[in-house]
Amino acid sequence: MKWFFLPAAVVVLLAGCSMWEKKPVEQPLQRINGYAFSCYGQGVEYLREERFELAREQFSYAAAAAVNKMTYDDAVDGMKRAEQLLRERR
């Protein structure tokens, strides 16, 4: 009779464990890449506002935090554009 309750108890415990909600795990690289995109977007906004020194700074942050080559290349291109606009302004 005891052996009947053992499998039933295991089933109940496993069913209870499956009800726990699993939270998605955010990877560190996703956070860093999100920061790079944020910096890049802020740099673009500063270019629109003609605040070229701040734009260059934000693009450099984006390049430093870039996780992939495409993000890095875009950030470096933004830095070059900001530098060029700064030189033209002087």
C-alpha positions in Angstrom: 0.0 0.0 0.0 2.9 2.4 0.7 4.3 1.9 -2.7 1.1 3.2 -4.2 1.5 6.7 -2.6 5.2 7.1 -3.7 4.5 7.4 -7.5 1.5 9.6 -6.7 3.6 11.9 -4.6 6.3 12.2 -7.3 3.7 13.1 -9.9 2.2 15.8 -7.6 5.6 17.3 -6.9 6.6 17.3 -10.6 3.3 18.9 -11.6 3.9 21.6 -9.0 7.3 22.4 -10.3 6.1 22.8 -13.9 3.7 25.6 -12.7 6.6 27.8 -11.7 7.0 30.7 -14.2 10.4 30.8 -15.9 11.7 34.3 -16.5 13.6 34.8 -19.7 17.3 35.2 -19.0 18.8 38.3 -20.5 22.4 37.7 -21.7 25.1 40.2 -20.8 25.9 40.8 -24.5 22.3 41.7 -25.2 22.5 44.4 -22.5 25.8 45.7 -23.9 24.5 45.7 -27.4 21.3 47.5 -26.3 23.6 50.2 -24.7 25.5 50.5 -27.9 22.3 51.0 -29.9 21.1 53.6 -27.4 24.4 55.5 -27.6 24.2 55.4 -31.4 20.7 56.7 -31.5 21.6 59.5 -29.1 24.6 60.4 -31.4 22.2 60.6 -34.4 19.9 62.8 -32.4 22.8 65.1 -31.5 23.8 65.3 -35.2 20.3 66.5 -36.0 20.6 69.1 -33.3 24.0 70.1 -34.7 25.7 69.3 -31.4 28.6 67.6 -33.1 31.0 67.2 -30.1 28.3 65.4 -28.1 27.5 63.3 -31.2 31.1 62.2 -31.6 31.2 61.3 -27.9 28.1 59.1 -28.1 29.3 57.4 -31.2 32.6 56.6 -29.5 30.6 55.0 -26.6 28.7 53.0 -29.1 31.8 51.8 -30.8 33.4 50.8 -27.5 30.3 48.9 -26.5 29.6 47.3 -29.9 29.1 43.6 -29.8 29.2 42.9 -33.6 31.1 44.4 -36.5 28.1 46.1 -38.1 27.3 48.1 -35.0 31.0 49.0 -34.6 31.3 50.1 -38.2 28.2 52.2 -38.0 29.5 53.9 -34.8 32.9 54.6 -36.4 31.2 56.0 -39.4 29.1 58.3 -37.2 32.3 59.5 -35.4 33.8 60.3 -38.8 30.7 62.2 -39.9 30.7 64.2 -36.6 34.4 65.0 -37.0 33.9 66.1 -40.6 31.0 68.4 -39.6 33.1 69.8 -36.8 35.9 70.7 -39.2 33.6 72.3 -41.7 32.1 74.4 -39.0 35.4 75.9 -37.9 
